Amino acid sequence: MNTIYNKLTTEKHMLIGASLIRVAFGLLILYFYFIHYGQRRFLWGPNGMQEHETFTQNLITTSNLSLYQLNDSVLYFEIIFHIGIVVALLFTLGFMGRLTAILNFVFIWSLQHVNVLILDGGDNVMRIILFYLLFANTTAFFSLDRYRRKEKTPSSITATPLSNSFHNLAILASIIQVSFMYLTSGMHKIMGEVWQNGTALYYILQVDEYTHPFFKEFILSSNILLLIGAYGAIFAQITYPFLLFNRYTKYIAIFNIIAMHVGIAIVMGLFTFSATMISIQLLLLKDKEYAWAYAIIKNLSSKWKLRKGRKYEAEHVEQA
Amino acid sequence: MLKKVIILFSAFLFFIHFMFTAIYLAPFNPVKAKYGFIVNAYMEPLFSQNWKLFAPNPASSNNQFLVRAQFSNGETTEWTNLTSFMIEKNYKNRFTPYNRLVRIQRGAFMSLYQKDDVTRKLSQEVEERDLNKEEYDYILDNEMTKEQEENGINILNRYAQSYVSSLYPEKDITRTQIVIRETKATPFSEQDNPNFENERTIHEFDWKEFETVSSVF
């Protein structure tokens, strides 16, 4: 019991992962704002896909709130939308950590609930994890905050048992959330007849929105590929939480999930969904593992530079 | 001391939170039937989530979303297909707005038939046991599903009207009509049968008075 308590309170774990996921989510949010910039009034505006009145009525029925409900003028909509973009940019850059994170959550929440039909599971899980991460330190690395702290005093980073424990619980919550997501998603697949008999991919690839003619033909040409796809997805999802318990099998879990999502991105074209899910895997590596990976890359690149230098030298010596 | 209490209490809340999440995400079961309303009240809307991704039975039919308009001079246009061109664009490049726009019509159309867990279970039972449907109508046709259906139709109409107004910018449009042509997938066992005819359903909606909607494009 005491060791758990100590682990929770003595230091913040996964600081690099938490910062990386902030950057990744921030970029995805900015992509979302900008790719639909031209359709913003239709998708989220007061006289768009939904009338303002219907939208506010829906919020009441679902006891929900959104910044966009407060006024039905186009001007107000434009102001909120553009502030949202600025906030998302500051969030990505890691400026004023927690305050920006809270604002970004409020703006994303507000935007998502104006129009749920444009969303997918990736946006859903991102929204929940953004909430958990409000309790974490996501600007320890790769952030303007870090840069500003360095300018002042390097030891001004506050690390109390309380903030450590909130940070660690927030990271753990995010990991459990994704584990639950994969586990239930896998369980529901097992309950489906076409997933059981391995023809699920055959049916999904018939749906024009979730397919691509080239990959459709390729995958449908082989029953073995169909089986690997269907059973592989179930296997990757169901085993995910359990593989995370061990520090070596964790890598298998991450590999499985990334492989699955790369497949979904390329074949089904659900690119942002996959990018979100792959980004979440960034939270699973410890700071030590990142340092280790960084050292290997640095070592390799310096070796490569050295070899290139030698080659250059050798060529020039020959010429001389 | 106080800090320690706060830490332990937050760990306790953490545990409770994921207990609720687990029940919320589980398939329909006795605990959920009894305490579901408490769990839902806690989880929604902040932690709303649904992970029945392409499961248990993935979508397998293709919906073509068609619209036609009538002008003030009485002329009616041909049907315009709103789905196929988006799908083509999405095949050519995945990094365009169409990547997500193409999914709106399916979502709106599906919401016409979506029900919550209890209502779905009940309507299944009524169907399976061949019960008198009228006796259960007061539950099955509740306010929630009615409102959802109205919203879904509204969205489809507004989508169509927004599109039509960009298609005929010079014309005075008085009303529009939409149709959803649903084509069921060819069953796996029939994929090599060239004579197989896919089951098709046409969902025809009522003519709708034209309203100006912010344009999609």
Boltz contact constraints between the chains, C-beta under 6 A:
constraints:
  - contact:
      token1: [A, 35]
      token2: [B, 97]
      max_distance: 6.0
  - contact:
      token1: [A, 36]
      token2: [B, 97]
      max_distance: 6.0
  - contact:
      token1: [A, 39]
      token2: [B, 97]
      max_distance: 6.0
  - contact:
      token1: [A, 39]
      token2: [B, 216]
      max_distance: 6.0
  - contact:
      token1: [A, 41]
      token2: [B, 214]
      max_distance: 6.0
  - contact:
      token1: [A, 42]
      token2: [B, 162]
      max_distance: 6.0
  - contact:
      token1: [A, 42]
      token2: [B, 214]
      max_distance: 6.0
  - contact:
      token1: [A, 42]
      token2: [B, 216]
      max_distance: 6.0
  - contact:
      token1: [A, 45]
      token2: [B, 214]
      max_distance: 6.0
  - contact:
      token1: [A, 47]
      token2: [B, 214]
      max_distance: 6.0
  - contact:
      token1: [A, 48]
      token2: [B, 214]
      max_distance: 6.0
  - contact:
      token1: [A, 49]
      token2: [B, 155]
      max_distance: 6.0
  - contact:
      token1: [A, 49]
      token2: [B, 158]
      max_distance: 6.0
  - contact:
      token1: [A, 62]
      token2: [B, 45]
      max_distance: 6.0
  - contact:
      token1: [A, 64]
      token2: [B, 45]
      max_distance: 6.0
  - contact:
      token1: [A, 117]
      token2: [B, 104]
      max_distance: 6.0
  - contact:
      token1: [A, 117]
      token2: [B, 107]
      max_distance: 6.0
  - contact:
      token1: [A, 117]
      token2: [B, 108]
      max_distance: 6.0
  - contact:
      token1: [A, 118]
      token2: [B, 100]
      max_distance: 6.0
  - contact:
      token1: [A, 121]
      token2: [B, 53]
      max_distance: 6.0
  - contact:
      token1: [A, 124]
      token2: [B, 49]
      max_distance: 6.0
  - contact:
      token1: [A, 128]
      token2: [B, 47]
      max_distance: 6.0
  - contact:
      token1: [A, 162]
      token2: [B, 3]
      max_distance: 6.0
  - contact:
      token1: [A, 165]
      token2: [B, 7]
      max_distance: 6.0
  - contact:
      token1: [A, 169]
      token2: [B, 14]
      max_distance: 6.0
  - contact:
      token1: [A, 176]
      token2: [B, 18]
      max_distance: 6.0
  - contact:
      token1: [A, 180]
      token2: [B, 25]
      max_distance: 6.0
  - contact:
      token1: [A, 181]
      token2: [B, 51]
      max_distance: 6.0
  - contact:
      token1: [A, 184]
      token2: [B, 25]
      max_distance: 6.0
  - contact:
      token1: [A, 184]
      token2: [B, 51]
      max_distance: 6.0
  - contact:
      token1: [A, 185]
      token2: [B, 51]
      max_distance: 6.0
  - contact:
      token1: [A, 185]
      token2: [B, 53]
      max_distance: 6.0
  - contact:
      token1: [A, 188]
      token2: [B, 52]
      max_distance: 6.0
  - contact:
      token1: [A, 188]
      token2: [B, 55]
      max_distance: 6.0
  - contact:
      token1: [A, 188]
      token2: [B, 56]
      max_distance: 6.0
  - contact:
      token1: [A, 189]
      token2: [B, 55]
      max_distance: 6.0
  - contact:
      token1: [A, 191]
      token2: [B, 56]
      max_distance: 6.0
  - contact:
      token1: [A, 192]
      token2: [B, 55]
      max_distance: 6.0
  - contact:
      token1: [A, 192]
      token2: [B, 56]
      max_distance: 6.0
  - contact:
      token1: [A, 192]
      token2: [B, 57]
      max_distance: 6.0
  - contact:
      token1: [A, 199]
      token2: [B, 188]
      max_distance: 6.0
  - contact:
      token1: [A, 200]
      token2: [B, 58]
      max_distance: 6.0
  - contact:
      token1: [A, 202]
      token2: [B, 188]
      max_distance: 6.0
  - contact:
      token1: [A, 203]
      token2: [B, 58]
      max_distance: 6.0
  - contact:
      token1: [A, 203]
      token2: [B, 60]
      max_distance: 6.0
  - contact:
      token1: [A, 203]
      token2: [B, 185]
      max_distance: 6.0
  - contact:
      token1: [A, 204]
      token2: [B, 54]
      max_distance: 6.0
  - contact:
      token1: [A, 204]
      token2: [B, 58]
      max_distance: 6.0
  - contact:
      token1: [A, 206]
      token2: [B, 60]
      max_distance: 6.0
  - contact:
      token1: [A, 206]
      token2: [B, 185]
      max_distance: 6.0
  - contact:
      token1: [A, 207]
      token2: [B, 59]
      max_distance: 6.0
  - contact:
      token1: [A, 208]
      token2: [B, 62]
      max_distance: 6.0
  - contact:
      token1: [A, 208]
      token2: [B, 87]
      max_distance: 6.0
  - contact:
      token1: [A, 209]
      token2: [B, 102]
      max_distance: 6.0
  - contact:
      token1: [A, 209]
      token2: [B, 103]
      max_distance: 6.0
  - contact:
      token1: [A, 212]
      token2: [B, 91]
      max_distance: 6.0
  - contact:
      token1: [A, 269]
      token2: [B, 94]
      max_distance: 6.0
  - contact:
      token1: [A, 271]
      token2: [B, 94]
      max_distance: 6.0
